Amino acid sequence: AAGLDIPSVSGHSPDLIDSHINSLPSSTTDSKQQLNALREKARQGVAHRLSEFEHSETNLGTITLPTGFGKTLTGVQAALTLADEASRVVYAFPYTSILDQTDEVLQTALNIQPTEPGYTVHHHLSDTRTLPRSNAREHAIDDAAAELLAETWHAPLVLTTFVQLFESLAGPTNSQGVKLSSLQDAVVLLDEPQALPERWWRFIAWTVDLLNREFNTTVIFMTATQPRLLEYLPYTDNPFELVPDHTQYFDFLTHSPRVRYRLDNSVQRYLESPQTASSRPLTDAISEVVSADEKHVLSVGNTVASVAEQGSQLLTRLDGAVSLNSCLGSVYDEFTSAHAYHEQITDRLLARVSVDSPTVVAILTSRLRPLDRSILLSAIRRLLNSEIPIYVVSTQLIEAGVDVSFEQVYRDFAPLPSLIQTAGRCNREFGDNVSDVVVWRLQSPEHGTATADIIYRDGYNLLSPTRETLQSMANSGMISEQKMAVDASEAYFRRLHTD
């Protein structure tokens, strides 16, 4: 109707994922070799169950694997296999930070670019354009037409956000509903669904049922901690477990743990007496970070103000520290187009901080532009593979799905799934030593009360089931990774569901 030159759907071959994985460098340590063997076992297991899934009575599936076990490539390969020549894969994320990272992975694995006819990246901050044909760059293409083509999701592979997906089903405007026809017979991957607020669970369950019944859409939930929102599904049968024996992968964490959770005294006081327990002042908390032996450190806060204050104190108290964010701003002045020179900007940024400082501090929040965040994350990953000390302070945007690995992680108190997801940013490569994930309860720099009480008590109190679960699990302030990922997670969702 709009006169668009809509490209014919030609999906990406699932075999490209095999080729990409086979091209990755081999592991050198025993634990990493065991991990890669389990990753491959999980991926092949999912592939072998796809035919049974297709012929089952449900088109709702789950992939449940611990952090670091390859859910992204396993899920994408499964979705590409399930999608036939007339359907699409829509991969949805809770945060644009995870989307941006997955975009980088898939561009490499599938040898694609976001503006190509076969691939669309769509969220509120992206340059959402899809060219109608592969040689379109040789011709004059109307930007409005390219944007409309992208926003209608006609490409065989679409990366988007939960907001874009669910608003297309419930939004009141034509622009939000223009994507609906592309969801017919599609395969939808929902990555990290536990990030969805609990107050939305009934709505999400309703929309998933709508997709299943009215659009014949296959929906796959992928996470390490499956939320119990699936129990709200009013019509759909029980989901098909694509990894039915996922406990064996979590059991690996018993024999080869990456991390252990250490509950700070401020949290232990809260577990014992939630009404009167005092939170920990930021100044005191930063003193612990500065004096730690580890030099690749992540601290995740609950508010932008808390994160900004932590970053400011680190810059003041670490000898010779420089701000990666400030350096990026000055590097931009040397380039005419930041988008065109992403890799060169990252190289220049790293060259500058390597010369100027023995210590780097970076701050990540949702207030950064996607381009800034992408460049900063690229630089952070490379610094984490160097001997340069780096301290990163971030809001929750880093906690789910972002592929970075720190020696030590600190997390302000939050609902239990957030604690588990944040731990996934620690020792992802299963190093020789077990790393600590320190959970503390920080004082807000603005209000003086605990930041967790400000953020997580909006309608649903997610802190009570977390507190009760940790109280029953902690042993002298310590909790093992396997116990947290399995026992504590199940107990948390059980309490949340029954309260």
PLY file of the C-alpha trace (Angstrom):
ply
format ascii 1.0
element vertex 499
property float x
property float y
property float z
element edge 498
property int vertex1
property int vertex2
end_header
0.00 0.00 0.00
2.90 2.33 0.69
4.57 1.40 -2.58
7.44 -0.33 -0.81
9.80 -2.61 -2.67
9.48 -5.38 -0.08
12.31 -7.92 -0.27
11.45 -11.58 -0.58
12.15 -13.43 2.65
15.24 -15.60 2.43
16.38 -16.77 5.84
19.91 -17.12 7.10
21.35 -20.63 7.17
21.65 -22.19 10.66
24.87 -23.79 9.39
26.55 -20.38 9.63
26.40 -20.73 13.42
28.28 -24.04 13.18
30.95 -22.44 11.01
31.31 -19.51 13.40
31.68 -21.73 16.47
34.22 -23.95 14.70
36.30 -20.87 13.87
36.63 -19.82 17.52
40.01 -20.45 19.21
40.34 -23.65 21.24
40.44 -23.62 25.03
43.62 -24.02 27.03
42.38 -24.88 30.54
40.62 -28.05 31.69
37.63 -26.21 33.15
37.15 -24.17 29.97
37.38 -27.32 27.85
34.73 -28.95 30.03
32.59 -25.83 29.74
32.87 -25.79 25.95
31.99 -29.48 25.83
28.84 -28.77 27.85
27.99 -25.78 25.64
28.24 -28.00 22.58
26.21 -30.74 24.25
23.45 -28.25 25.06
23.47 -26.79 21.54
23.34 -30.19 19.87
20.68 -31.34 22.33
18.45 -28.40 21.40
19.02 -29.06 17.69
18.01 -32.72 18.08
14.78 -31.82 19.92
13.56 -29.26 17.38
11.71 -31.82 15.26
9.89 -33.12 18.33
9.09 -29.53 19.31
7.66 -28.78 15.86
5.35 -31.80 16.07
4.31 -31.25 19.69
0.97 -29.75 20.74
2.52 -26.45 21.79
4.48 -23.71 20.04
5.88 -22.32 23.28
9.39 -23.44 24.23
12.08 -22.72 26.80
15.88 -22.80 26.81
17.15 -22.79 30.39
20.93 -22.68 30.81
23.32 -21.02 33.27
25.04 -17.78 32.35
27.96 -18.41 30.01
26.62 -21.64 28.49
25.92 -20.24 25.02
22.20 -19.45 25.08
22.50 -16.74 22.41
23.97 -18.82 19.59
22.00 -21.90 20.65
18.73 -19.97 20.55
19.45 -18.18 17.27
20.42 -21.42 15.55
17.25 -23.10 16.84
15.07 -20.19 15.67
16.66 -20.10 12.21
16.07 -23.84 11.90
12.41 -23.53 12.93
11.71 -20.58 10.63
10.69 -21.69 7.15
11.03 -19.70 3.94
7.84 -17.72 4.62
8.48 -16.74 8.24
10.80 -14.57 10.28
12.88 -14.66 13.44
12.22 -11.81 15.89
14.76 -11.68 18.73
13.61 -9.42 21.60
15.62 -8.10 24.56
14.88 -6.21 27.79
17.77 -3.76 27.35
19.38 -2.13 24.34
22.81 -2.92 25.83
22.19 -6.66 25.35
20.71 -6.01 21.92
23.78 -4.02 20.81
26.11 -6.78 21.98
24.09 -9.52 20.27
24.02 -7.40 17.12
27.84 -7.42 17.09
27.93 -11.20 17.59
25.42 -11.92 14.82
27.04 -9.54 12.35
30.18 -11.64 12.70
28.55 -15.07 12.91
26.11 -14.52 10.00
28.21 -12.03 8.00
25.41 -9.45 7.88
24.88 -5.71 8.37
21.84 -4.00 9.98
20.77 -2.16 6.80
20.85 -5.24 4.55
17.55 -6.67 3.25
17.94 -9.73 5.46
18.52 -7.98 8.78
16.86 -5.25 10.85
17.82 -3.72 14.21
14.89 -1.78 15.66
14.64 0.13 18.92
13.89 3.71 19.88
17.54 4.84 19.67
18.71 2.85 16.66
19.27 4.00 13.09
16.41 1.81 11.89
16.75 1.44 8.13
16.46 -1.62 5.89
17.40 -1.46 2.23
15.02 -3.28 -0.14
17.78 -5.12 -2.02
21.44 -5.91 -1.58
22.60 -3.52 -4.32
20.44 -0.65 -3.06
23.50 1.38 -2.10
24.14 1.83 -5.81
20.82 3.60 -6.24
19.05 6.53 -4.64
16.95 5.14 -1.79
14.40 7.28 -0.02
15.24 7.35 3.71
11.57 7.36 4.69
10.95 4.22 2.63
13.99 2.47 4.14
12.82 3.38 7.65
9.27 2.19 6.98
10.54 -1.08 5.55
12.60 -1.64 8.71
9.79 -0.67 11.08
7.43 -3.18 9.45
9.89 -6.01 10.24
9.93 -7.56 6.78
13.54 -8.76 7.13
13.95 -12.48 7.92
15.91 -11.62 11.09
14.89 -8.75 13.39
16.54 -7.64 16.64
14.30 -5.49 18.81
13.24 -4.73 22.38
10.44 -6.05 24.56
8.86 -2.60 24.37
8.71 -2.63 20.57
7.38 -6.20 20.48
4.66 -5.93 23.09
3.56 -2.44 22.08
2.96 -3.77 18.58
0.36 -6.11 20.12
-1.23 -3.68 22.55
-0.30 -0.21 21.32
-3.13 2.10 20.26
-1.50 3.60 17.15
-1.10 2.44 13.56
2.67 2.97 13.73
2.89 0.50 16.61
0.65 -2.08 14.94
2.29 -1.92 11.51
4.55 -4.86 12.46
1.70 -7.26 13.23
1.57 -8.97 9.85
5.25 -9.87 10.14
4.58 -11.80 13.34
2.39 -14.29 11.47
4.11 -17.72 11.61
7.24 -16.06 13.03
9.66 -17.47 15.60
10.09 -15.10 18.56
13.00 -15.38 20.99
12.48 -13.67 24.36
15.90 -13.19 25.96
16.16 -12.74 29.75
12.38 -12.55 30.38
12.99 -12.41 34.14
13.90 -8.75 33.58
10.22 -8.01 32.94
8.57 -6.39 35.98
6.37 -8.83 37.88
3.38 -6.50 37.57
3.48 -7.10 33.78
3.48 -10.89 33.94
-0.25 -11.37 33.36
-0.13 -9.00 30.39
2.93 -10.74 28.92
1.25 -14.12 29.34
-1.84 -12.78 27.57
0.19 -11.45 24.63
2.15 -14.70 24.32
-1.15 -16.58 24.18
-2.37 -14.12 21.55
0.73 -14.74 19.44
0.34 -18.50 19.78
-3.37 -18.68 19.00
-3.98 -15.87 16.52
-0.63 -15.57 14.73
0.66 -19.15 14.93
3.86 -17.70 16.36
6.47 -19.90 18.02
7.78 -18.25 21.20
10.93 -19.40 23.02
11.90 -18.09 26.47
15.68 -18.06 27.08
17.24 -17.43 30.49
19.18 -18.91 33.38
16.30 -18.16 35.76
12.93 -18.87 34.14
10.32 -16.63 35.79
7.01 -18.12 36.80
5.08 -15.86 34.44
4.53 -18.97 32.30
2.09 -20.12 34.97
-0.17 -17.19 34.04
-0.74 -18.51 30.50
-4.53 -18.99 30.31
-4.77 -21.17 27.19
-1.34 -22.35 26.05
-0.18 -25.84 27.02
2.89 -26.35 29.16
6.01 -25.13 27.36
8.28 -27.58 25.58
11.64 -27.85 27.34
14.33 -27.70 24.68
16.88 -28.40 27.43
14.92 -30.88 29.58
17.96 -32.00 31.57
19.27 -28.53 32.37
20.15 -29.49 35.96
23.33 -31.20 34.70
24.59 -27.83 33.46
23.88 -26.17 36.78
25.53 -29.12 38.56
28.74 -28.23 36.73
28.80 -25.12 38.91
29.07 -27.34 42.00
32.30 -28.93 40.82
33.68 -25.92 38.93
32.20 -22.81 40.55
32.94 -19.44 39.00
31.81 -17.32 41.91
30.55 -17.30 45.46
28.19 -14.73 46.94
29.39 -12.82 49.97
26.73 -10.91 51.87
28.06 -7.66 53.29
27.29 -6.82 56.93
24.78 -4.23 55.72
22.81 -7.03 54.02
23.14 -9.41 56.95
21.72 -6.72 59.25
18.84 -6.25 56.82
18.10 -9.99 56.72
17.86 -10.06 60.51
15.98 -6.80 61.05
14.62 -5.24 57.84
12.75 -2.43 59.59
15.68 -1.00 61.53
18.80 -2.07 59.60
21.02 0.76 58.42
22.41 0.87 54.88
26.09 1.31 54.04
27.35 4.81 53.17
28.84 5.11 49.69
32.10 6.57 51.01
32.64 3.52 53.20
31.77 1.13 50.36
34.17 2.79 47.91
36.95 2.45 50.49
36.55 -1.33 50.23
36.67 -1.22 46.42
39.80 0.93 46.37
41.63 -1.31 48.84
40.72 -4.59 47.08
43.51 -6.67 45.54
41.56 -7.22 42.31
42.06 -4.58 39.63
39.30 -5.52 37.18
36.28 -4.53 39.22
32.58 -3.96 38.49
30.09 -2.25 40.79
26.41 -2.29 39.83
24.14 0.29 41.43
20.40 0.84 41.53
20.22 4.50 40.52
22.02 6.82 38.13
22.84 9.13 41.05
24.43 6.31 43.03
26.47 5.17 40.02
27.62 8.71 39.26
28.70 9.27 42.86
30.60 5.98 42.97
32.40 6.89 39.75
33.26 10.35 41.06
34.69 8.95 44.29
36.75 6.34 42.45
38.26 9.02 40.20
39.16 11.06 43.27
40.56 8.25 45.40
42.42 6.08 42.87
45.90 7.43 42.17
46.23 8.77 38.64
42.79 7.54 37.54
41.25 8.91 34.35
37.67 8.79 33.14
37.09 6.64 30.06
33.91 8.64 29.43
35.74 11.98 29.38
38.46 10.62 27.13
35.81 9.41 24.68
34.36 12.91 24.45
37.72 14.38 23.48
38.44 11.58 20.98
35.16 12.31 19.17
36.52 15.74 18.22
39.09 14.04 15.98
36.50 12.31 13.76
33.88 13.63 11.37
31.58 10.60 11.70
31.50 8.54 14.87
29.30 5.84 13.30
31.70 5.33 10.39
34.80 5.01 12.58
33.62 2.91 15.52
36.70 0.65 15.60
39.12 3.51 14.96
37.58 5.55 17.79
37.94 2.59 20.14
41.60 2.18 19.11
42.30 5.89 19.65
40.49 5.85 22.99
42.55 2.91 24.24
45.78 4.47 23.02
44.96 7.63 24.95
44.10 5.98 28.28
47.09 3.62 28.03
49.41 6.60 27.83
47.65 8.96 30.20
46.83 6.74 33.15
47.72 3.58 35.06
44.06 3.24 36.13
40.79 3.66 34.21
37.29 4.39 35.55
34.21 3.96 33.33
30.57 4.80 34.02
27.70 3.09 32.17
24.09 4.25 32.43
21.02 4.28 30.20
21.52 8.02 29.72
24.42 7.34 27.36
23.73 7.25 23.64
23.80 3.70 22.21
26.89 4.62 20.18
28.73 5.90 23.26
27.77 2.82 25.24
28.85 0.51 22.43
32.28 2.14 22.10
32.79 2.19 25.87
31.88 -1.50 26.15
34.26 -2.36 23.29
37.05 -0.49 25.07
36.17 -2.08 28.42
36.35 -5.59 26.95
39.80 -4.94 25.55
41.01 -3.37 28.80
39.79 -6.44 30.68
42.19 -8.49 28.55
45.08 -6.21 29.51
47.07 -5.49 32.65
45.59 -2.00 33.02
43.41 -1.72 36.14
39.83 -0.80 35.26
36.91 0.00 37.53
33.46 0.04 35.93
30.39 1.44 37.67
27.09 0.68 35.97
23.35 0.70 36.41
21.34 -2.47 35.84
21.91 -2.27 32.07
25.03 -4.44 32.38
23.55 -7.17 34.55
21.80 -9.32 31.93
23.50 -10.73 28.87
26.41 -8.30 28.44
29.54 -10.32 27.63
32.14 -8.89 30.00
34.10 -10.66 32.73
35.50 -9.05 35.88
37.67 -10.42 38.67
35.44 -8.96 41.37
31.84 -7.74 41.30
29.87 -5.64 43.78
26.07 -5.42 43.59
23.77 -3.09 45.47
20.90 -5.05 47.02
18.20 -5.96 44.49
15.67 -8.71 43.70
17.32 -12.11 43.57
17.22 -12.58 39.75
19.20 -9.34 39.40
21.82 -10.60 41.84
22.18 -13.82 39.85
22.36 -12.02 36.51
24.98 -9.58 37.80
27.10 -12.52 38.97
27.17 -13.60 35.32
29.57 -10.68 34.69
32.15 -12.21 37.05
34.78 -14.80 36.09
32.88 -15.86 32.97
35.90 -17.78 31.72
36.01 -20.01 34.82
39.47 -18.97 35.95
41.55 -20.93 38.42
40.25 -19.03 41.46
36.66 -18.63 42.60
35.70 -14.95 42.48
33.56 -13.04 44.97
30.27 -11.33 44.20
29.77 -8.96 47.11
26.17 -7.94 47.81
25.78 -4.82 49.89
22.94 -2.47 50.75
24.00 1.04 49.82
22.74 4.36 51.04
21.28 6.73 48.46
23.45 9.84 47.96
20.26 11.87 47.47
17.86 10.60 50.14
19.96 8.83 52.76
17.77 5.72 52.61
18.71 2.46 50.92
18.53 2.74 47.13
16.90 -0.70 46.93
13.96 0.55 48.99
13.50 3.44 46.57
13.67 1.45 43.34
12.08 -1.92 44.09
8.98 -1.03 46.10
6.79 0.25 43.30
3.50 -1.62 43.69
5.13 -5.03 44.15
7.63 -5.60 46.93
10.26 -7.79 45.31
12.63 -7.39 48.24
10.67 -9.43 50.79
10.91 -12.76 48.89
14.58 -11.98 48.23
15.26 -11.30 51.89
13.40 -14.42 53.05
15.20 -16.59 50.50
18.68 -15.30 51.34
17.94 -15.61 55.05
17.25 -19.33 54.60
20.22 -19.94 52.28
23.11 -17.93 53.72
25.74 -19.71 55.79
27.95 -17.25 57.68
27.19 -14.69 55.01
28.26 -16.93 52.10
26.19 -18.67 49.40
27.55 -20.98 46.70
26.85 -20.31 43.03
24.98 -23.57 42.47
22.81 -23.02 45.54
22.00 -19.48 44.42
21.28 -20.39 40.79
19.03 -23.37 41.54
17.74 -23.59 45.12
17.50 -19.87 45.85
16.00 -19.07 42.45
13.26 -21.68 42.84
12.53 -20.55 46.40
12.36 -16.90 45.34
9.84 -17.44 42.55
7.79 -19.75 44.77
7.57 -17.06 47.45
6.89 -14.35 44.89
4.10 -16.38 43.34
2.38 -17.20 46.63
2.75 -13.88 48.48
0 1
1 2
2 3
3 4
4 5
5 6
6 7
7 8
8 9
9 10
10 11
11 12
12 13
13 14
14 15
15 16
16 17
17 18
18 19
19 20
20 21
21 22
22 23
23 24
24 25
25 26
26 27
27 28
28 29
29 30
30 31
31 32
32 33
33 34
34 35
35 36
36 37
37 38
38 39
39 40
40 41
41 42
42 43
43 44
44 45
45 46
46 47
47 48
48 49
49 50
50 51
51 52
52 53
53 54
54 55
55 56
56 57
57 58
58 59
59 60
60 61
61 62
62 63
63 64
64 65
65 66
66 67
67 68
68 69
69 70
70 71
71 72
72 73
73 74
74 75
75 76
76 77
77 78
78 79
79 80
80 81
81 82
82 83
83 84
84 85
85 86
86 87
87 88
88 89
89 90
90 91
91 92
92 93
93 94
94 95
95 96
96 97
97 98
98 99
99 100
100 101
101 102
102 103
103 104
104 105
105 106
106 107
107 108
108 109
109 110
110 111
111 112
112 113
113 114
114 115
115 116
116 117
117 118
118 119
119 120
120 121
121 122
122 123
123 124
124 125
125 126
126 127
127 128
128 129
129 130
130 131
131 132
132 133
133 134
134 135
135 136
136 137
137 138
138 139
139 140
140 141
141 142
142 143
143 144
144 145
145 146
146 147
147 148
148 149
149 150
150 151
151 152
152 153
153 154
154 155
155 156
156 157
157 158
158 159
159 160
160 161
161 162
162 163
163 164
164 165
165 166
166 167
167 168
168 169
169 170
170 171
171 172
172 173
173 174
174 175
175 176
176 177
177 178
178 179
179 180
180 181
181 182
182 183
183 184
184 185
185 186
186 187
187 188
188 189
189 190
190 191
191 192
192 193
193 194
194 195
195 196
196 197
197 198
198 199
199 200
200 201
201 202
202 203
203 204
204 205
205 206
206 207
207 208
208 209
209 210
210 211
211 212
212 213
213 214
214 215
215 216
216 217
217 218
218 219
219 220
220 221
221 222
222 223
223 224
224 225
225 226
226 227
227 228
228 229
229 230
230 231
231 232
232 233
233 234
234 235
235 236
236 237
237 238
238 239
239 240
240 241
241 242
242 243
243 244
244 245
245 246
246 247
247 248
248 249
249 250
250 251
251 252
252 253
253 254
254 255
255 256
256 257
257 258
258 259
259 260
260 261
261 262
262 263
263 264
264 265
265 266
266 267
267 268
268 269
269 270
270 271
271 272
272 273
273 274
274 275
275 276
276 277
277 278
278 279
279 280
280 281
281 282
282 283
283 284
284 285
285 286
286 287
287 288
288 289
289 290
290 291
291 292
292 293
293 294
294 295
295 296
296 297
297 298
298 299
299 300
300 301
301 302
302 303
303 304
304 305
305 306
306 307
307 308
308 309
309 310
310 311
311 312
312 313
313 314
314 315
315 316
316 317
317 318
318 319
319 320
320 321
321 322
322 323
323 324
324 325
325 326
326 327
327 328
328 329
329 330
330 331
331 332
332 333
333 334
334 335
335 336
336 337
337 338
338 339
339 340
340 341
341 342
342 343
343 344
344 345
345 346
346 347
347 348
348 349
349 350
350 351
351 352
352 353
353 354
354 355
355 356
356 357
357 358
358 359
359 360
360 361
361 362
362 363
363 364
364 365
365 366
366 367
367 368
368 369
369 370
370 371
371 372
372 373
373 374
374 375
375 376
376 377
377 378
378 379
379 380
380 381
381 382
382 383
383 384
384 385
385 386
386 387
387 388
388 389
389 390
390 391
391 392
392 393
393 394
394 395
395 396
396 397
397 398
398 399
399 400
400 401
401 402
402 403
403 404
404 405
405 406
406 407
407 408
408 409
409 410
410 411
411 412
412 413
413 414
414 415
415 416
416 417
417 418
418 419
419 420
420 421
421 422
422 423
423 424
424 425
425 426
426 427
427 428
428 429
429 430
430 431
431 432
432 433
433 434
434 435
435 436
436 437
437 438
438 439
439 440
440 441
441 442
442 443
443 444
444 445
445 446
446 447
447 448
448 449
449 450
450 451
451 452
452 453
453 454
454 455
455 456
456 457
457 458
458 459
459 460
460 461
461 462
462 463
463 464
464 465
465 466
466 467
467 468
468 469
469 470
470 471
471 472
472 473
473 474
474 475
475 476
476 477
477 478
478 479
479 480
480 481
481 482
482 483
483 484
484 485
485 486
486 487
487 488
488 489
489 490
490 491
491 492
492 493
493 494
494 495
495 496
496 497
497 498
